């Protein structure tokens, strides 16, 4: 009889410990205790964040004035967009002087103050670095034109295809070396009359590409890295890395299948001008330099490297490097930025998450980017009601989350800009580069005062969205159900051990309902349930997720969900199962949390049924046997 009892207990324990249904995309591994491993990286577009000197343009002092905003939201890391001296043909991504702050953004003293105030608040500063090219006004380019010393081959210079004819007859039009095109339209080659050669530019003709195969250029980039780290910068986001190298043989690029227009960038297959293999070694070298710098300064805070490249996932995974030769901690995962709005949104999100985590190298940390300065905001692309839905999803996922300024309040693209308000002076890359990018770069909406509290100047560099009178930070702070407070509570949830170190399981059960589950042994469970559909849906969680309690508690619900913190829902068909309204989200937990004390999220722990069962079996078996 004793043996039978033990066998029964063992069987019960086995089923209690059995793996639950669902796709296990991410199994918790050894916790990564690096400061950046679970951080929110908040993207500040400096021109649009806060104006401190009443000139209508955001600046470094403006960021300093708003540091408490990040403290309140629980954000630890700021990524500040390009502020180097620039003629602004591409909004600062065309650098004239890599060692100087553009006067429109302030001075070195302003940066020193910003770093000092950030350090007081335990905030880290990451800045943009553009290694692919400079501005045509850069002193290095001028010296390269004149073929002075080491600068002679700083840039990619090539003879015309008809060079001999051109040199013998000034009336002959130079022919580019090949058919390579610029992302901003036209040939990627521009003739320089003074040097009598073409120079190469992946972007506009005002942005000549460096020759990264020149060791002097690489050393120059290392000098720039050291210069800014000396100023207190913790790390960099390296921009446009897929364009860093080109095939040295300069072969023509082939057409994509069914394409035949040799003047349209999108019709060529850019196998010779993007994602060249040398890029990875260069990235690993830069990271090694940053790590060695940190060690040489006895700095206990490790440096952070983020990289931007709209490349395939299998290529981006190489940016991570490996255990013995580490690379970027954050090769930006930009797939969520560009996935389409269609009837397959749930399937698309699930596939994106699955593919990234499936290929993730051992000990690497995932990252998630939903919005940035080059693409539509989620509120404009998918609708205002989806803001808390995406907030819950991206902040519940394991790893690093990247927040674009204004996302915390659900800012929308300013589609009210008139053509005369979007000039060649304030757009990225000129008229063919895509005027629409200005719509998501409009000023931050702080309050309901003139120009949303962004500037006291009557006219800001871009018009503020007219909805600022109701959609702003100060108004939303006062509303418990606002996007701001929803974001803040999800940010607090990320501090729990479950979200920092727990397993992830996803459940793609219908075209409308998508579920994330985060769990960790001996800790509370969190489940995010979203309804992307147009109808109210009843969700019986126990039909999808095994080993759940019959009742769970609401940690957080979007304003339109009809669920309040602390209320109960049934996971079974009887009682009060989830009735989730269209375009809404609810975050559930198996531990009651006082709705009046949101900071207590995850403060306690709860033994799981698996652990209890195992302990019972162990104790009883020892006693019986």
C-alpha positions as CSV (number, residue, x, y, z in Angstrom):
1,X,0.0,0.0,0.0
2,X,2.9,2.3,0.8
3,X,4.5,1.6,-2.5
4,X,1.2,2.3,-4.3
5,X,0.8,5.6,-2.5
6,X,4.3,6.6,-3.5
7,X,3.7,5.7,-7.1
8,X,0.5,7.8,-7.1
9,X,2.4,10.7,-5.7
10,X,5.1,10.3,-8.3
11,X,2.5,10.2,-11.1
12,X,0.9,13.4,-9.8
13,X,4.2,15.1,-9.5
14,X,5.1,14.1,-13.0
15,X,2.0,15.6,-14.5
16,X,2.4,18.7,-12.3
17,X,5.9,19.1,-13.7
18,X,5.1,18.3,-17.3
19,X,5.8,21.0,-19.9
20,X,2.8,23.1,-20.7
21,X,1.3,23.4,-24.1
22,X,2.4,26.2,-26.4
23,X,5.5,27.1,-28.3
24,X,8.5,27.5,-26.0
25,X,10.4,30.2,-28.0
26,X,12.7,31.3,-25.1
27,X,13.8,29.1,-22.3
28,X,15.3,31.0,-19.3
29,X,19.1,30.5,-19.0
30,X,21.6,31.7,-16.6
31,X,20.6,35.3,-15.6
32,X,22.6,38.0,-17.3
33,X,23.4,40.6,-14.7
34,X,24.9,43.2,-17.0
35,X,23.3,46.6,-16.5
36,X,22.1,46.7,-20.1
37,X,20.6,43.2,-20.3
38,X,17.0,44.3,-19.4
39,X,17.2,48.0,-20.0
40,X,14.8,50.2,-21.9
41,X,16.8,52.2,-24.5
42,X,14.9,55.4,-25.0
43,X,15.6,57.2,-28.3
44,X,15.8,60.9,-28.0
45,X,15.6,62.8,-31.2
46,X,17.4,65.9,-29.9
47,X,16.0,68.4,-32.4
48,X,12.4,67.6,-31.4
49,X,12.7,66.7,-27.7
50,X,12.9,70.0,-25.7
51,X,14.0,73.5,-26.6
52,X,15.8,75.4,-23.8
53,X,16.9,78.6,-25.5
54,X,13.7,79.6,-27.3
55,X,15.0,79.1,-30.9
56,X,12.4,76.5,-31.8
57,X,15.0,73.7,-31.9
58,X,15.5,71.0,-29.3
59,X,19.0,70.9,-27.6
60,X,21.1,69.2,-25.0
61,X,20.1,71.5,-22.2
62,X,16.5,70.7,-23.0
63,X,17.3,67.0,-22.5
64,X,18.9,67.8,-19.1
65,X,15.8,69.7,-18.1
66,X,13.6,66.6,-18.7
67,X,15.7,63.9,-17.0
68,X,13.1,63.4,-14.2
69,X,10.8,62.2,-17.0
70,X,13.0,59.2,-17.5
71,X,13.4,58.6,-13.8
72,X,9.6,58.6,-13.4
73,X,9.1,56.1,-16.2
74,X,11.8,53.8,-14.9
75,X,14.0,54.3,-18.0
76,X,17.8,53.8,-17.5
77,X,19.4,54.4,-20.8
78,X,19.1,57.3,-23.3
79,X,20.1,57.0,-26.9
80,X,20.5,60.6,-28.2
81,X,20.5,61.1,-32.0
82,X,23.3,62.8,-33.9
83,X,24.4,66.1,-32.5
84,X,27.8,66.5,-34.2
85,X,28.5,69.6,-36.3
86,X,26.7,69.2,-39.6
87,X,25.2,71.3,-42.5
88,X,22.0,69.2,-41.8
89,X,21.5,68.0,-45.4
90,X,20.5,64.7,-43.7
91,X,19.5,66.0,-40.3
92,X,22.9,65.4,-38.7
93,X,23.6,62.1,-40.3
94,X,26.0,64.1,-42.5
95,X,28.8,65.0,-40.1
96,X,31.1,67.9,-40.8
97,X,33.2,67.6,-37.6
98,X,33.2,64.3,-35.6
99,X,34.7,66.1,-32.6
100,X,32.4,69.1,-32.3
101,X,28.8,69.6,-31.1
102,X,26.7,71.5,-33.6
103,X,25.9,74.9,-32.1
104,X,22.2,74.4,-32.6
105,X,22.4,71.7,-29.9
106,X,24.7,73.5,-27.5
107,X,28.3,73.2,-26.3
108,X,30.7,70.8,-24.7
109,X,29.8,72.3,-21.4
110,X,26.2,71.5,-22.1
111,X,27.2,67.9,-22.7
112,X,29.3,67.8,-19.6
113,X,26.3,69.0,-17.6
114,X,24.0,66.5,-19.2
115,X,26.4,63.6,-18.3
116,X,26.8,64.9,-14.8
117,X,23.1,65.1,-14.2
118,X,22.5,61.7,-15.8
119,X,25.1,60.1,-13.6
120,X,23.4,61.5,-10.5
121,X,20.2,59.7,-11.6
122,X,22.0,56.5,-12.6
123,X,21.2,57.1,-16.3
124,X,23.5,56.0,-19.1
125,X,24.2,57.9,-22.3
126,X,24.4,56.3,-25.8
127,X,25.0,58.5,-28.8
128,X,24.8,58.1,-32.6
129,X,28.0,57.5,-34.5
130,X,28.0,57.5,-38.3
131,X,31.1,55.6,-39.6
132,X,30.0,55.1,-43.2
133,X,30.4,58.6,-44.5
134,X,31.0,62.2,-43.6
135,X,29.6,65.5,-45.0
136,X,31.1,66.9,-48.1
137,X,31.9,69.9,-45.9
138,X,34.1,67.8,-43.7
139,X,37.8,68.9,-43.6
140,X,38.9,65.4,-44.3
141,X,37.0,65.4,-47.6
142,X,38.5,68.7,-48.6
143,X,42.0,67.3,-48.0
144,X,41.1,64.1,-49.9
145,X,40.1,66.2,-52.9
146,X,43.5,67.9,-52.7
147,X,45.2,64.5,-52.1
148,X,46.9,65.7,-49.0
149,X,48.9,63.1,-47.0
150,X,46.9,60.3,-45.3
151,X,43.6,61.8,-46.4
152,X,44.3,61.1,-50.1
153,X,42.4,57.8,-49.9
154,X,40.1,58.4,-47.0
155,X,37.2,58.2,-49.4
156,X,36.3,56.0,-52.4
157,X,37.7,57.6,-55.5
158,X,37.6,56.0,-58.9
159,X,38.4,57.0,-62.5
160,X,35.6,57.4,-65.0
161,X,34.9,54.5,-67.4
162,X,36.1,56.9,-70.1
163,X,38.8,58.5,-68.1
164,X,41.3,58.9,-70.9
165,X,38.7,60.7,-73.1
166,X,37.7,63.0,-70.3
167,X,41.3,64.0,-69.6
168,X,42.0,64.7,-73.2
169,X,38.8,66.6,-74.0
170,X,37.0,68.7,-71.3
171,X,33.8,68.6,-73.3
172,X,33.4,64.9,-72.8
173,X,30.9,63.9,-70.0
174,X,32.5,61.5,-67.5
175,X,30.9,58.1,-67.3
176,X,30.6,56.5,-63.8
177,X,32.7,53.3,-63.1
178,X,29.6,51.1,-62.9
179,X,25.8,51.1,-62.4
180,X,25.7,51.5,-58.6
181,X,22.9,53.7,-57.4
182,X,22.3,56.0,-54.4
183,X,19.5,55.2,-51.9
184,X,18.5,58.8,-52.4
185,X,18.2,58.5,-56.2
186,X,20.5,58.7,-59.2
187,X,24.0,57.4,-59.6
188,X,26.1,56.6,-56.5
189,X,29.0,58.3,-58.2
190,X,29.6,62.0,-58.4
191,X,32.3,63.6,-60.5
192,X,34.7,66.0,-58.7
193,X,36.2,68.4,-61.2
194,X,39.1,69.4,-59.0
195,X,40.4,65.9,-58.4
196,X,39.2,64.6,-61.8
197,X,37.7,61.5,-60.4
198,X,34.4,60.1,-59.2
199,X,33.7,59.7,-55.5
200,X,31.2,57.1,-54.2
201,X,28.2,57.8,-51.9
202,X,25.6,55.3,-50.8
203,X,23.4,58.2,-49.7
204,X,23.3,61.8,-51.1
205,X,26.1,63.4,-53.0
206,X,26.7,65.5,-50.0
207,X,27.6,62.4,-48.0
208,X,30.8,60.9,-49.5
209,X,31.6,57.3,-48.3
210,X,34.8,56.6,-46.4
211,X,37.1,53.9,-47.7
212,X,36.9,51.6,-44.7
213,X,39.6,49.3,-46.1
214,X,42.0,52.2,-45.4
215,X,43.6,51.5,-42.0
216,X,43.9,55.2,-41.4
217,X,40.1,55.6,-41.6
218,X,39.5,52.8,-39.1
219,X,42.0,54.4,-36.8
220,X,40.2,57.7,-37.2
221,X,36.9,56.0,-36.1
222,X,38.6,54.6,-33.1
223,X,39.9,58.0,-32.2
224,X,36.4,59.4,-32.4
225,X,35.1,56.6,-30.2
226,X,37.7,57.3,-27.5
227,X,37.1,61.1,-27.7
228,X,33.4,60.7,-26.8
229,X,34.0,58.0,-24.2
230,X,36.4,60.4,-22.6
231,X,33.4,62.8,-22.4
232,X,31.4,60.3,-20.4
233,X,29.5,58.5,-23.2
234,X,28.8,54.9,-22.2
235,X,28.3,53.6,-25.8
236,X,27.2,54.2,-29.3
237,X,24.6,53.3,-31.9
238,X,26.6,52.7,-35.1
239,X,24.4,53.9,-38.0
240,X,23.9,52.3,-41.4
241,X,26.4,49.5,-41.1
242,X,25.1,47.4,-43.9
243,X,26.6,50.0,-46.3
244,X,30.1,50.1,-44.7
245,X,31.9,48.1,-47.4
246,X,31.6,47.6,-51.2
247,X,33.1,45.0,-53.5
248,X,36.5,46.3,-54.5
249,X,36.2,45.0,-58.1
250,X,33.2,47.3,-58.7
251,X,31.1,44.8,-60.7
252,X,27.7,46.0,-62.0
253,X,24.8,45.0,-59.7
254,X,22.2,42.7,-61.3
255,X,18.5,43.3,-61.6
256,X,16.0,41.7,-59.3
257,X,13.7,39.1,-61.0
258,X,11.3,40.9,-63.3
259,X,13.0,44.2,-63.0
260,X,14.7,46.2,-65.8
261,X,15.0,49.9,-64.8
262,X,18.6,50.7,-64.3
263,X,17.9,54.0,-62.6
264,X,15.7,52.7,-59.7
265,X,17.5,51.7,-56.6
266,X,14.8,49.2,-55.6
267,X,15.1,47.3,-58.9
268,X,18.7,46.2,-58.4
269,X,20.0,43.4,-56.2
270,X,22.6,45.1,-54.1
271,X,24.9,42.2,-53.5
272,X,28.0,44.2,-54.0
273,X,27.2,47.3,-52.0
274,X,25.5,45.9,-48.9
275,X,26.2,43.3,-46.2
276,X,29.7,42.6,-47.3
277,X,31.6,40.1,-45.0
278,X,34.2,42.6,-43.8
279,X,31.5,44.4,-41.8
280,X,31.4,41.8,-39.0
281,X,35.2,41.8,-38.4
282,X,35.1,45.6,-38.2
283,X,32.2,45.6,-35.7
284,X,34.0,43.1,-33.5
285,X,37.2,45.2,-33.7
286,X,35.3,48.3,-32.6
287,X,33.7,46.4,-29.7
288,X,37.1,45.1,-28.5
289,X,38.4,48.6,-28.6
290,X,35.5,49.9,-26.5
291,X,36.0,47.0,-24.0
292,X,39.7,47.7,-23.7
293,X,39.1,51.4,-23.1
294,X,36.6,50.6,-20.3
295,X,39.2,48.2,-18.7
296,X,42.0,50.8,-19.0
297,X,39.9,53.3,-17.1
298,X,38.9,50.8,-14.4
299,X,35.3,51.5,-15.2
300,X,32.9,49.1,-13.6
301,X,30.2,50.0,-16.1
302,X,30.6,48.0,-19.3
303,X,30.3,49.9,-22.6
304,X,27.3,49.4,-24.8
305,X,27.3,48.8,-28.6
306,X,24.2,49.0,-30.7
307,X,24.2,48.6,-34.5
308,X,21.7,49.7,-37.1
309,X,21.3,47.5,-40.2
310,X,18.1,46.6,-42.0
311,X,19.6,43.2,-42.9
312,X,18.3,39.6,-42.7
313,X,18.2,38.0,-39.3
314,X,20.9,35.5,-40.1
315,X,23.3,38.4,-40.9
316,X,22.3,40.4,-37.8
317,X,23.0,37.4,-35.6
318,X,26.7,37.6,-36.7
319,X,26.9,41.1,-35.2
320,X,26.6,39.5,-31.7
321,X,30.0,37.9,-32.2
322,X,30.7,35.0,-29.7
323,X,31.9,34.3,-26.2
324,X,35.6,34.7,-27.0
325,X,35.1,37.6,-29.5
326,X,32.0,39.6,-28.5
327,X,30.3,42.1,-30.8
328,X,27.3,44.3,-30.4
329,X,25.0,43.7,-27.5
330,X,22.2,45.3,-29.5
331,X,22.1,44.5,-33.2
332,X,18.8,46.4,-33.7
333,X,15.9,44.0,-34.4
334,X,14.0,46.2,-36.8
335,X,11.6,43.6,-38.2
336,X,8.7,44.8,-36.0
337,X,9.3,48.4,-37.3
338,X,8.4,47.4,-40.9
339,X,5.9,44.5,-40.7
340,X,2.7,45.3,-42.6
341,X,-0.7,46.1,-41.3
342,X,-3.0,43.3,-42.6
343,X,-5.2,40.4,-41.5
344,X,-2.1,38.4,-40.4
345,X,-0.9,40.7,-37.7
346,X,-0.9,38.1,-35.0
347,X,0.9,35.5,-37.2
348,X,3.4,38.2,-38.2
349,X,4.3,39.2,-34.7
350,X,4.6,35.6,-33.5
351,X,6.8,34.7,-36.5
352,X,9.1,37.7,-35.9
353,X,9.5,36.8,-32.2
354,X,10.1,33.2,-33.0
355,X,12.7,33.8,-35.7
356,X,14.7,36.2,-33.6
357,X,14.8,34.0,-30.5
358,X,15.4,30.8,-32.4
359,X,18.6,32.2,-33.9
360,X,19.9,34.0,-30.8
361,X,23.4,33.0,-29.9
362,X,24.1,31.5,-26.5
363,X,24.3,34.2,-23.8
364,X,23.1,36.9,-26.2
365,X,20.2,39.2,-25.3
366,X,17.2,39.8,-27.5
367,X,16.1,43.3,-28.4
368,X,12.8,44.7,-29.8
369,X,12.3,47.9,-31.8
370,X,8.7,49.0,-32.7
371,X,9.3,52.6,-33.8
372,X,12.0,54.9,-34.8
373,X,12.8,58.2,-36.6
374,X,12.5,56.7,-40.1
375,X,9.2,54.9,-40.0
376,X,5.5,55.4,-39.0
377,X,4.6,55.4,-35.4
378,X,2.5,52.5,-34.2
379,X,-0.4,54.7,-33.3
380,X,-0.5,56.1,-36.9
381,X,0.1,52.7,-38.6
382,X,-2.2,50.5,-36.5
383,X,-4.5,53.0,-34.7
384,X,-4.4,54.8,-31.3
385,X,-6.1,51.9,-29.4
386,X,-3.2,49.6,-30.2
387,X,-0.7,51.7,-28.3
388,X,-1.1,49.9,-24.9
389,X,-1.3,46.6,-26.7
390,X,2.1,47.0,-28.3
391,X,3.4,48.6,-25.1
392,X,2.4,45.4,-23.1
393,X,3.9,43.1,-25.7
394,X,7.2,44.8,-26.3
395,X,7.8,45.5,-22.6
396,X,6.9,41.9,-21.6
397,X,9.3,40.3,-24.0
398,X,12.7,39.2,-22.7
399,X,15.8,41.4,-23.3
400,X,16.1,45.0,-24.3
401,X,13.3,47.3,-25.5
402,X,13.9,50.4,-27.6
403,X,11.3,53.2,-27.1
404,X,11.0,56.1,-29.5
405,X,10.3,59.4,-27.9
406,X,6.6,60.1,-27.4
407,X,5.7,56.4,-27.6
408,X,4.9,56.5,-23.9
409,X,2.0,58.7,-24.5
410,X,1.0,57.3,-27.9
411,X,2.2,60.3,-30.0
412,X,1.0,60.2,-33.6
413,X,2.7,61.3,-36.8
414,X,1.8,64.8,-37.6
415,X,0.0,64.2,-40.9
416,X,-1.2,67.8,-40.9
417,X,2.1,69.2,-42.2
418,X,1.6,71.2,-45.3
419,X,4.1,70.9,-48.2
420,X,5.6,74.3,-47.5
421,X,6.3,73.2,-43.9
422,X,8.4,70.3,-45.1
423,X,11.3,72.0,-46.9
424,X,14.5,70.6,-48.2
425,X,16.3,72.2,-45.2
426,X,14.4,70.1,-42.7
427,X,14.0,66.7,-44.3
428,X,16.4,63.8,-44.3
429,X,18.2,63.4,-47.6
430,X,16.3,65.8,-49.8
431,X,13.0,65.6,-51.6
432,X,13.6,62.1,-53.1
433,X,14.8,60.6,-49.8
434,X,11.3,60.5,-48.5
435,X,9.5,63.7,-47.1
436,X,7.3,61.6,-45.0
437,X,10.0,60.9,-42.4
438,X,9.3,64.4,-40.9
439,X,5.9,63.4,-39.9
440,X,7.2,61.1,-37.1
441,X,9.9,63.6,-36.1
442,X,7.6,66.4,-34.8
443,X,8.2,68.0,-31.4
444,X,7.6,66.1,-28.1
445,X,4.2,66.9,-26.6
446,X,4.8,67.8,-22.9
447,X,1.7,69.8,-21.9
448,X,-1.2,71.8,-23.3
449,X,0.6,75.1,-23.4
450,X,1.8,76.8,-26.6
451,X,3.7,74.4,-28.8
452,X,3.0,71.6,-26.3
453,X,5.6,73.0,-24.0
454,X,8.4,72.0,-26.4
455,X,9.4,75.6,-27.1
456,X,8.4,79.1,-26.0
457,X,9.2,80.3,-29.5
458,X,6.1,81.0,-31.6
459,X,7.3,78.7,-34.4
460,X,9.1,75.4,-33.8
461,X,11.3,73.8,-36.4
462,X,8.5,71.5,-37.3
463,X,4.8,72.2,-36.3
464,X,3.5,70.4,-33.3
465,X,0.7,67.9,-33.8
466,X,-2.5,69.9,-33.2
467,X,-3.8,67.1,-30.9
468,X,-1.3,68.2,-28.3
469,X,-4.0,70.0,-26.3
470,X,-5.2,66.6,-25.1
471,X,-2.4,64.2,-26.0
472,X,0.5,65.2,-23.8
473,X,2.6,64.1,-20.9
474,X,1.2,66.3,-18.1
475,X,-2.4,65.5,-19.0
476,X,-1.7,61.7,-19.1
477,X,0.1,61.7,-15.8
478,X,-3.1,62.6,-14.1
479,X,-5.2,59.9,-15.8
480,X,-4.7,56.4,-14.2
481,X,-5.8,54.7,-17.4
482,X,-3.6,56.7,-19.8
483,X,-1.0,55.4,-22.1
484,X,1.7,57.1,-20.0
485,X,0.6,55.3,-16.8
486,X,0.1,52.0,-18.7
487,X,3.7,52.3,-20.0
488,X,5.0,53.2,-16.5
489,X,3.4,50.2,-14.9
490,X,4.8,47.9,-17.6
491,X,8.2,49.4,-17.1
492,X,7.9,48.6,-13.3
493,X,6.9,45.1,-14.2
494,X,10.2,44.6,-16.1
495,X,12.0,45.0,-12.8
496,X,10.5,41.7,-11.6
497,X,12.6,38.5,-11.7
498,X,10.0,36.9,-13.8
499,X,10.3,39.4,-16.7
500,X,14.1,39.8,-16.3
501,X,14.9,36.1,-16.2
502,X,11.8,34.0,-16.9
503,X,10.7,31.7,-19.7
504,X,8.7,33.0,-22.6
505,X,5.9,31.1,-24.2
506,X,3.6,32.5,-27.0
507,X,0.2,31.3,-28.0
508,X,-1.1,32.3,-31.5
509,X,-4.6,30.9,-31.1
510,X,-6.7,32.9,-33.6
511,X,-6.2,35.7,-36.1
512,X,-7.2,38.1,-33.3
513,X,-6.0,36.7,-30.0
514,X,-2.3,36.7,-29.1
515,X,-0.9,35.7,-25.7
516,X,2.5,35.9,-24.1
517,X,3.3,34.0,-20.9
518,X,6.3,34.8,-18.7
519,X,7.1,32.4,-15.9
520,X,10.0,31.6,-13.5
521,X,10.2,28.9,-10.9
522,X,9.3,30.1,-7.4
523,X,8.1,33.4,-8.8
524,X,4.8,34.9,-9.9
525,X,3.4,34.3,-13.4
526,X,2.5,37.0,-15.9
527,X,0.2,36.6,-18.9
528,X,-0.4,39.2,-21.6
529,X,-3.6,38.7,-23.6
530,X,-4.2,40.9,-26.6
531,X,-7.2,41.2,-29.0
532,X,-6.2,42.6,-32.3
533,X,-9.6,41.9,-33.8
534,X,-12.8,43.9,-34.4
535,X,-15.0,41.9,-32.1
536,X,-15.2,41.1,-28.4
537,X,-13.6,37.7,-27.8
538,X,-14.0,35.2,-24.9
539,X,-10.7,33.6,-24.0
540,X,-10.7,30.4,-21.9
541,X,-7.0,30.4,-20.9
542,X,-7.1,26.8,-19.4
543,X,-7.9,25.6,-22.9
544,X,-4.6,27.0,-24.1
545,X,-2.3,27.0,-21.2
546,X,-2.0,24.0,-18.8
547,X,-1.5,24.0,-15.1
548,X,-3.1,27.4,-14.5
549,X,-5.1,28.3,-11.3
550,X,-8.8,28.6,-11.8
551,X,-8.5,32.3,-11.1
552,X,-6.0,35.0,-11.9
553,X,-5.6,38.6,-11.0
554,X,-5.5,41.6,-13.3
555,X,-2.2,43.5,-13.0
556,X,-3.1,46.0,-15.7
557,X,-5.7,46.5,-18.4
558,X,-5.9,49.0,-21.3
559,X,-8.5,51.8,-20.8
560,X,-10.9,50.1,-23.2
561,X,-10.5,46.6,-21.8
562,X,-13.0,47.0,-19.0
563,X,-10.6,45.4,-16.6
564,X,-9.2,47.1,-13.5
565,X,-6.1,46.2,-11.5
566,X,-6.8,43.7,-8.7
567,X,-9.9,42.3,-10.2
568,X,-10.3,38.5,-10.9
569,X,-10.8,36.5,-14.1
570,X,-11.5,32.8,-14.5
571,X,-9.2,30.7,-16.6
572,X,-12.0,28.1,-17.0
573,X,-15.3,28.2,-18.8
574,X,-17.4,28.6,-15.6
575,X,-17.3,31.8,-13.6
576,X,-16.1,34.9,-15.3
577,X,-13.6,34.1,-18.1
578,X,-11.9,36.9,-20.0
579,X,-14.3,38.9,-22.3
580,X,-11.7,41.0,-24.2
581,X,-13.0,44.0,-26.2
582,X,-11.6,44.7,-29.7
583,X,-8.2,46.4,-29.8
584,X,-7.5,45.9,-26.1
585,X,-5.1,44.1,-23.8
586,X,-5.0,42.8,-20.2
587,X,-2.0,41.7,-18.2
588,X,-2.7,38.9,-15.7
589,X,-0.8,37.4,-12.7
590,X,-1.3,34.6,-10.3
591,X,-0.3,36.8,-7.3
592,X,-2.7,39.4,-6.0
593,X,-1.2,42.9,-6.2
594,X,-2.7,45.8,-4.4
595,X,-3.9,48.2,-7.2
596,X,-3.0,51.1,-4.9
597,X,0.6,50.0,-4.7
598,X,1.8,49.5,-8.3
599,X,5.4,49.5,-7.2
600,X,4.9,46.3,-5.4
601,X,4.6,44.3,-8.6
602,X,6.5,41.1,-8.2
603,X,7.7,42.0,-4.6
604,X,6.7,38.5,-3.3
605,X,7.2,35.0,-4.6
606,X,5.0,32.0,-4.9
607,X,6.1,28.4,-5.0
608,X,5.0,26.7,-8.2
609,X,3.0,23.5,-8.2
610,X,6.0,21.8,-9.8
611,X,8.3,22.6,-6.9
612,X,5.7,21.8,-4.3
613,X,4.9,18.5,-5.9
614,X,8.6,17.6,-6.1
615,X,9.2,18.5,-2.5
616,X,6.2,16.4,-1.4
617,X,7.4,13.4,-3.3
618,X,10.8,13.7,-1.9
619,X,9.7,14.0,1.8
620,X,7.0,11.3,1.6
621,X,9.2,8.9,-0.2
622,X,11.9,9.3,2.4
623,X,9.4,8.8,5.2
624,X,7.6,5.8,3.6
625,X,10.6,4.0,2.3
